[in-house]
Amino acid sequence: MAGRREERSAAKRAEIVAAARKVFTTHGYLGTSMDAVAAAAGASKRTVYQYFADKEELFTAVVLETVDRGYEFFRPHILTLAETDDLENALRRHARVTVAGIMNPEVLQMRRLVMAEADRFPEVGRQYYERSWVRTTGLLAETLTRLTERGLLQVDDPERAAYLFTWLVVSIPLQRTAFMGNAAICTKAELDEVADEGVRVFLAAYGVRAQSGKNLP
């Protein structure tokens, strides 16, 4: 009986967080009220307050749970990359997954929201950065180290290489949408093209052939 109550409670909390995510990303922090969240969740305001003490606590939960979902999306792809025997194609696949994941409209909306509220909630911004970019690129750095140990890459600074790989494949479309909004979101074909070109440049710098070529007279 207690287990069912816990399941219902967890489900209701998830409904509230999902509803709050839509309201926050649509209206911003200041434009969001607990009444609006309750209405969107199909719950009473009293129910919302049973789970979250105030709007700030709800905002923090929405941001961090979205970030954690994103990390769990990327994690298996990065771990799979570490074990590949077909590096170039595996990097292309991972690059395409990376740019598609980051350019997901929900992810973009949350990123804009956190950036807009960074001065008001610097701790939330710090946790967003550490639990998204730092954690994901850290795992990618471990994978690049593994690929170097296996003789498939030559990477001296895995952390820097992980950041460079990520920005090679996401910077162009991400910057476009940062200034021009969702109207500037690229098509899948355009994202794939950018991802593939990013891999080509990355391998030109860190591929075994590229490194060997540097030693030629």
N, C-alpha and C positions, 0 to 999 in steps of 0.2 A: 504493500500500500504506500509506504513511504517512498519507494522507488518511483512509483507512478507520479506522485506529487512532485518529486524532484524533476522528472521528465517534463511534466506540464509547466513547471516553473521555468525551466531552461528554455522551453519552446516559446513561452510568452516573452521572456527576456529577449530572445533572438528576434521575435516579431517587433518588439519595441525598438531595438537597435537598427533593424532594417528600415523601419519607417522613419526613424530619426535621421538615418543616413540620407534618405531622399529629401527630407525637409531641409536639413542643414546644407546640402549641396545645391539645393534650388534657391534657398532664401538667405544663405549665409548665417553666421552665428547670431548676429544682432537681430536678424529678421525672423529667427526661429523662436517659438514659444513652446512651453511644455503642453499647452492646450492643443497646439497644432500637431505636435508629435502624438499626443493621445488620440486625436481624431484620425490621424493617418494610420495608427496602429489598431484602430478599432477598440480602444481601451479607454477607461476613465483616467482622468489626470491622477487620481488617487493611486491607481494601479501603477502608473509610471513612476510615481514617487516611492512606491514600495521597492522598486528596483534601483532607482537612482536618486540621490539626495537632492540634486539640483541640476541645472542645465549644463554647468561646467563638467560635472562628473559624467553626464550622458555624452557630451561632446567628446571627452577624452576616451570613453569606451568605444564610441563609433570610430574614431580615428585609429586607435590601436588595434581594434579587432579587424578593421579593413586591411591594415598593414600586415598583420599576422597571416591573414588569408592569402595575401599576395606572396609572402615569403614561402608559404607552404605550396603555392602554385609553382614557383620557380625551383624549389629545392630538388625534386626528383629529376628534373631536366639537367640540373648542374651535376648531380651525382652520376647520372647516366653518361654525361660527357666525359667524366674522368676515366671511364672504362672502355672508351671507343678504340677501335682499331682502324677506323676510317676518319681521320682527324678533320680533313677539309669539309666533308659532307656533314659530319657531326657538328662542327662549328657553325655551318650554315643553318642547320636545323635549330641549334640553340639561339643563334642570332635572330632568326625569324620568330621564335617563341618569345624572346626577350622584347623585341620591339612591339610585337602584337600585344604582349601582356602590359607593357608600360603605356601603350597608346589606347588601352581599353578605356572607353568613355568614363566608366565609374572611377577608375584609377586617376584619370586626369582631373575629374571633378574634385576628388578628395585632395589631390596634390594642390590644386588651386586654393581650396578652402584652408588647408593648413598653412600655406604661404601667406594668405591674406590675414590670418590670425596669429602669425608668428610672434609679433610684438606683444599681443595680448596674452598669449599662452606659449611662452618660449619653451617651457618644459615639454609640452605636447609636441612642439616642433622638433625638439631635440630627440625625443623618443621615436618620433616618426622617422627621422633621418637615420638613427642608429638601428632601428628594427627593420628598416627597409633597405636603404642603400648600403649602410655599413655591414649589416649582417649578410645580405645577399652577395655583395662583392667580396666579402670575406670568404664565403663558401666557394665562390668562383676562383678566388686566389688559391685556395687549397687544391682545387681541381687543376689549375694551371701548374701548380707545383708537381702534382701527380703526373701530369702529361709530360713535364720536363724530365722527371725521374725515369719515365718510360722511353725517353729519347724522341718523343714526337714534337716537342717544342724546346726552345732555349729561352727561358725567362729568368732573368736575374732578380727582378723585383716583382713578385707575383701580385702584390696588392696594387701597385701602380698599373700593371698590365691589365688587371681585372677592371679597374676604372676606365682605362683607355678603351678596352674592348667594348664596355657598355656604352660609352659616349660615342664611339665610332658608329654604333648601330642605332642609337636613339636620338642623338643631338639634333639632327636636321628636322625630323618630324615633331620632336618635342618643342623645339624653339618656335616652329611655325604656329603650333596651337597655343603656345604661351602668350603670343601677341595677337593672334587672329581668331582664337576660339575654335569651337568645334567645326565651324565652317571650313577650317583649313586642314581637317583630318585627312590623311592620305588614304588612298585605296590600299587594299591588301597587296596588289601587284607592286605599287610604289613602295610600300613598307618592305616587301621581300627584296626589292632591288637595292634599297639602302642597306639592308642587312647583309646581303651578299657582297656588296662593295666594301662594307666595313670589315668583313672577314678577309677579303683579299688584301686590304691594307694591313690588317693585323698580322696575317701570315707573312707579309713582306717584311715586317719588322721582327717577328718572333719565330717564324718558321725555321726549321732546321736547315733547309736549303739556303734561306736568306742569310742566316748566320754563317754558314760555310762560305758563302760567296764573299763575305766581308773579309775573309782571310786570304783571298786570292790577290796576287800582285797586280 
